[in-house]
């Protein structure tokens, strides 16, 4: 795990890290919610928001060659440590996006197969 040299980062880069972490937390929450709904049969408007957000993120990641679309902005802010490398080894961080994408896609596929309850 690398923490990066936070003291040497510009305030804009630190603010971006915080915002990026919030976005990542939101997507992780969406994945968990999709799986919860797939396993329980629950359906509500928030599920549509979660599926839509994950689908849109998947499109952006695919269009960016499998990498986080915010990486270029992070580079422009001179932040050398990718977000997931702040909490994972570089090897695990490189695999995080495709693994999380597969987990999200599997949860969405399970939704299509499960019987909804209200």
QUIBELPE-V622594 format. One line per field, one symbol per residue. phi: phi as a letter, one per 30 degrees, with the letter a starting at -180 (. if undefined). psi: psi as a letter, one per 20 degrees, with the letter a starting at -180 (. if undefined). burial: + if it has 24 or more other C-alpha atoms within 12 Angstrom, else -. Layout:
# QUIBELPE-V622594
phi: ???
psi: ???
burial: ???
This chain:
# QUIBELPE-V622594
phi: .ccicedcddedddddeddddddddddddddddededddcidbaeddddddddddddddddddcijceddeddddddhcdceedddbbdedddddeddddddddddddddedcdddbc
psi: qpirmhhiqqhhhghggggghggghghhggghgggghhhijqprhhghggggghgggggggghkkjqpiihgggghjkoioqghihirqhghhhigghghgggghggghhghhqpqq.
burial: ------------++-++--+---+--++-+++++++++----+---+--++-+++-++--------+++++--+----++++++++---------++--++-+++-++--+-------
